[in-house]
Amino acid sequence: MLNENIAVEIKDGRIFIDEQDQGFERDDQEHMRLTARALQKGHTVHMLDEKRLEDRRLFGIGTIEGNLGLVGQTHTVERIEVIIQAAPADRTDLDWHSYIGASLADGEFDDEDRWAVHVRVPGDVWKRLEFDYDAGQVREIDLTVVAPLWCKPTPFFHQRRPDLKLTPDRNGGGGATQGKTTSITWRDRPATVTDPVVGPTLAGDDDEPVVAGPGPSMVIPARLVSIVSWCLPAIVVLLAFIASRS
């Protein structure tokens, strides 16, 4: 249910709704990570002031590492719509610009089509992405968006905070924030981890990208074959020398 009017106040890095401290702090550089799947391509041509404009985009459903909601509401989502477009050539200020928003105007909390992240990438990045998509080489896209978001306080600065919140508007019917996309990775198959990491890890290691590849059982035999192929001629010469001296 939406409220007819709520008082939202931000003071000293805290957010108050109807004078009640909500227990969140704002991080202007909070990371939201998500993976977009079920990707489709859209192409729109329209006229504006007698000018023909073309709009291309990739869109799909993104799964968040954590969840997203509005401050003051218990409802959260883990999947949101993802829209990726090229920034206009004459608007370099929009390169990597990102918008995260929710629109709940009718009071319903349908997830994917009411929560969205809109990402604009530089033209050269878009061309490579579009080319690979048309070639069937884009199945998933990983995105990291940095934006002002509300989170629960934590004593560890490097600890991920999965419960992310947007500032609600005055009737609680939506919210939005703007930031930057700091990384985009696309691939032609779902990401998999073939071998667990053995040994101690340092704080912050979970921010490193996961690279799928052959496990040690496949790498070691290849190295042995390489060593033997280099040493075999020397062994043959040595045996021939010993035989000639005997």
C-alpha positions in Angstrom: 0.0 0.0 0.0 1.2 3.5 -0.8 1.0 6.4 1.6 -0.6 9.6 0.5 2.3 11.5 1.8 5.4 10.7 3.8 8.1 13.0 5.2 11.5 11.9 4.0 14.5 13.7 5.6 18.2 13.0 5.1 20.4 14.4 7.9 24.0 13.6 8.9 24.2 10.6 6.5 21.0 9.1 8.0 17.5 8.8 6.6 14.3 9.6 8.5 10.8 8.8 7.4 8.1 10.6 9.4 10.8 11.5 11.8 11.8 7.9 12.5 15.4 6.9 12.0 15.4 4.0 9.5 18.7 2.6 10.7 20.5 3.0 7.3 23.5 4.9 6.3 24.2 6.2 2.8 27.3 5.1 0.9 27.9 7.3 -2.2 30.2 4.6 -3.6 28.2 1.5 -2.9 28.6 -1.4 -5.4 25.6 -3.2 -6.9 26.6 -6.3 -8.8 24.3 -8.2 -11.1 24.2 -10.7 -13.9 21.8 -10.2 -16.9 20.3 -13.2 -18.7 17.5 -13.9 -21.2 19.0 -11.1 -23.3 17.1 -9.6 -26.3 17.8 -6.8 -28.7 15.5 -3.9 -29.4 15.6 -1.4 -32.2 13.3 1.6 -32.4 13.0 4.3 -35.1 11.1 7.5 -34.3 10.8 11.1 -35.4 11.5 14.1 -33.2 11.4 17.6 -34.5 11.5 16.2 -38.0 14.6 14.3 -37.2 14.9 10.6 -37.5 16.3 9.0 -34.4 17.2 5.3 -34.0 17.5 3.6 -30.6 19.2 0.3 -30.1 19.3 -1.5 -26.8 20.0 -4.9 -25.2 17.6 -5.8 -22.4 17.1 -8.7 -20.1 16.6 -9.8 -16.5 19.4 -9.1 -14.0 20.0 -11.2 -10.9 21.4 -9.0 -8.1 24.1 -10.2 -5.6 21.8 -9.5 -2.7 18.5 -7.5 -3.0 17.1 -4.1 -3.7 14.3 -2.2 -2.0 13.0 1.1 -0.8 13.9 2.6 2.6 10.8 2.2 4.9 9.4 -0.8 3.0 9.9 -4.5 3.7 9.4 -5.6 0.1 12.7 -6.4 -1.8 13.6 -7.8 -5.2 16.5 -9.9 -6.4 15.7 -9.6 -10.1 15.3 -6.4 -12.0 15.2 -5.3 -15.7 18.5 -4.5 -17.3 18.7 -2.1 -20.2 22.1 -1.4 -22.0 22.5 1.3 -24.6 25.2 3.3 -26.3 25.7 6.8 -24.9 25.0 9.5 -27.5 28.2 10.4 -29.5 27.9 14.1 -28.5 27.3 13.4 -24.8 30.5 12.0 -23.4 29.2 12.9 -20.0 26.8 10.0 -20.3 29.6 7.4 -20.9 29.1 4.7 -18.3 26.2 6.6 -16.8 23.8 4.4 -14.8 20.3 4.8 -13.5 18.7 2.6 -10.9 15.0 3.1 -10.2 11.7 1.7 -9.2 8.2 2.8 -10.2 5.3 1.5 -8.1 2.8 4.1 -9.1 -0.3 1.9 -8.8 0.8 0.3 -5.5 1.7 -3.1 -6.9 5.0 -4.7 -6.3 5.5 -6.7 -9.5 9.2 -7.2 -9.6 11.0 -7.3 -12.9 9.1 -4.7 -14.9 9.0 -2.1 -12.1 12.6 -2.2 -11.0 15.3 -1.5 -13.5 18.9 -0.5 -14.1 19.7 1.5 -17.2 23.3 1.5 -18.3 24.9 3.7 -21.1 28.3 2.6 -22.4 30.7 4.4 -24.8 30.1 3.9 -28.5 33.1 1.7 -29.1 32.1 -0.6 -26.2 28.5 -0.8 -27.6 29.8 -1.7 -31.1 31.8 -4.6 -29.7 28.9 -5.8 -27.5 26.4 -5.6 -30.3 28.7 -7.4 -32.8 29.3 -10.2 -30.3 25.5 -10.4 -29.6 24.6 -10.6 -33.3 27.2 -13.4 -33.6 25.5 -15.4 -30.8 28.4 -14.9 -28.4 26.6 -13.1 -25.6 24.6 -15.3 -23.2 25.2 -13.4 -20.0 26.4 -9.9 -19.0 28.0 -9.1 -15.6 27.7 -5.5 -14.4 29.1 -3.6 -11.5 27.3 -0.3 -10.8 28.6 2.2 -8.2 25.9 4.6 -7.0 24.6 6.3 -3.8 22.6 3.6 -2.0 21.4 3.0 1.6 22.8 0.1 3.5 22.9 -1.3 7.0 26.0 -0.1 8.9 28.9 -2.6 9.2 32.1 -2.3 11.2 34.1 -3.7 8.3 34.6 -1.3 5.4 35.4 -4.1 2.9 32.4 -6.3 3.8 29.7 -6.6 1.2 26.3 -5.3 2.2 23.7 -7.2 0.3 20.6 -5.3 1.4 20.6 -2.2 -0.8 17.9 0.5 -0.6 16.7 3.5 -2.7 15.4 6.8 -1.3 11.6 6.7 -1.6 9.6 9.5 -3.1 7.0 11.3 -1.0 4.3 8.8 -1.5 6.5 5.7 -1.3 5.6 4.9 -4.9 9.1 4.7 -6.2 12.7 5.8 -5.9 15.8 6.3 -8.0 19.5 7.0 -7.9 22.2 7.6 -10.5 25.8 6.5 -10.7 28.5 4.9 -12.9 29.1 1.5 -14.3 32.6 0.4 -13.4 32.8 -2.9 -15.2 30.9 -4.9 -17.8 31.7 -8.5 -18.8 29.9 -10.6 -21.4 30.4 -14.2 -22.3 28.9 -16.9 -24.6 28.1 -19.4 -21.9 27.1 -19.4 -18.2 29.9 -18.7 -15.8 31.2 -21.8 -14.0 33.8 -22.5 -11.4 35.7 -25.7 -12.1 38.0 -25.9 -9.1 37.7 -24.5 -5.6 40.4 -22.1 -4.4 42.8 -23.9 -2.0 44.6 -22.0 0.8 43.9 -18.8 2.7 42.4 -15.8 1.1 43.0 -12.1 1.9 40.2 -9.6 2.7 38.8 -8.3 -0.5 39.6 -11.4 -2.6 35.9 -11.9 -3.3 36.1 -8.8 -5.5 38.4 -10.6 -7.9 36.8 -12.0 -11.1 36.2 -15.7 -11.4 38.0 -17.2 -14.4 36.8 -20.6 -15.6 39.4 -22.8 -17.1 41.0 -26.3 -17.0 41.8 -27.7 -13.5 45.3 -28.7 -12.4 44.6 -32.3 -13.5 44.5 -31.1 -17.1 47.4 -28.6 -16.8 50.0 -30.9 -15.2 50.0 -33.6 -17.9 50.4 -31.0 -20.6 53.5 -29.7 -18.8 55.0 -33.2 -18.5 54.5 -33.8 -22.2 56.3 -30.5 -22.9 59.2 -31.4 -20.7 59.6 -34.9 -22.1 59.5 -33.7 -25.7 62.4 -31.3 -25.0 64.5 -33.8 -23.0 63.9 -36.9 -25.3 66.5 -35.9 -27.9 69.2 -35.3 -25.2 68.4 -38.7 -23.7 68.8 -40.4 -27.0 72.2 -38.7 -27.7 73.4 -39.6 -24.2 72.5 -43.3 -24.6 74.2 -43.4 -28.0 77.4 -41.9 -26.5 77.4 -44.5 -23.6 76.9 -47.3 -26.1 79.8 -46.1 -28.3 82.2 -46.1 -25.2 81.2 -49.6 -24.0 
